[in-house]
Amino acid sequence: MRIATGSFTHESSTFTTVETTRDCFMQRFGYLRGAEVIECFDGTNSAVGGFLAGCREHGYELIPTIYAGAPPSAPVPRDVFDEILGDMLGRIEAAGPVDGVLLDLHGAMVAEGIDDGEGHILEAVRQLVGEIPVIAQFDIHSNVSPAMVEFGDVLIGHETYPEIDQEERGRECAEVMHRVLEHGLRPVMALSRIPLMWGMNQVTAHPPMRQLIEYLHRIEARPGVICGSVATCFPLADIPHMGASVYVAADGDAGLAQGCADELAAWIWERRADWQAPMPSTAEALKEAEEVGRYPVVLADRNDNTGGGAPGDSTGMLRTFLERKLDQACVLYIVDPEAVALCQRAGAGARLRLEVGARSTPLQGQPVTMDAEVVALGDGHFRYEGPRNRGLAGNMGPSAHIRQEGVHVLLVTRREQPYGVAFSLTMGLDPRRMRYVGVKSAAHFRGGFEPWAGWIQVVSEPCVHSPEGLTYRNLGRKVYPLDDI
């Protein structure tokens, strides 16, 4: 059997000031074609790594087309979207007759003039390949539309947050493909949309999300059910289908699929208040941390999470750390190419007065003046140790480790949230030895930080994504908790 695969992923914020350009798709792992995709992702914790492992297990030939994945940012320009999709479609067509297609998508892509990026992609692939099975892996933060479910035979979403099950879900996609091609499986998909904007209470290792995933697994174990997924939504997209959902595939039984999806959706809706969680300021969280007394304290700035499309240069957390004169404290990371360049000119060991952060927009706060020592400089290259992105190469761009008294800051050129400590160690900073650790992240940091953290709290600081500053105009329906329903 010959299976084509393609990856086209982007999480699009309609509120951010960070533009998306063609060059954005050259970052992270690069724009890859053909065999380059295999070389990059083989043996890694990634969707394509899972596709490869699963296809090998069943003796299938996996035919790579492209990998195009940009860091989260504003909607994709239409010409860039059309160019990348056209490249993928052209390579699928050039591959000759194929028996199926495995796609690595996100579920929250918006392009200029297209609210539903993945629905558009799946429809285009369906028109090209006809009736052969098309199976796609989705992010847990998807805004799933009816078109996605219509044009994909099976959609399989991540079941972990932090999302560390990419390879596992990729293997599942390949296994379902095998059952369709060789065991007569006849998948039908059903979608149950929920008028819910999921809050920060969605870490799957902890209650109540743990109970939700257990319920999902009980549904998946029922006779006739192929698989099911929960999408907690990507809330930073002002589009009509923004919101949480449940989607289920059953073997030839549309009623079973819809009944299971509606059942779990109702269970989620009944507990709608449980998925929300308060986000104190950094100062408030530090006060509580001292009362708790478990160290290291890890504070996560959810609003300035570059993994949601934020600029990564807000200064609220850093300012608080300095004003409190914290000792053995660090902030990971602040995106500030100008400050990095000044540090590089000064050299390691130099001391200089430096304006740090808030260069992208005043919505990110005001720059912080630091009397900084340049502790170390680097080119930003490292390799992820896992669990997320295990085995893949990373690049934060030219970087600088600076310090003012007891507060350390890693300045970077490229936007990326800290999934673990691998990059920090290349810069001579071990967060595990710190007393206070600030990260620009919502939850993905937990995969690498939670095993050694004493206490974790998500915090809110002024940013382009501050909840109180977001105005939705295109939802076309009431959504909790924006509306009292």
Disulfide bonds with the S-S distance in Angstrom:
none
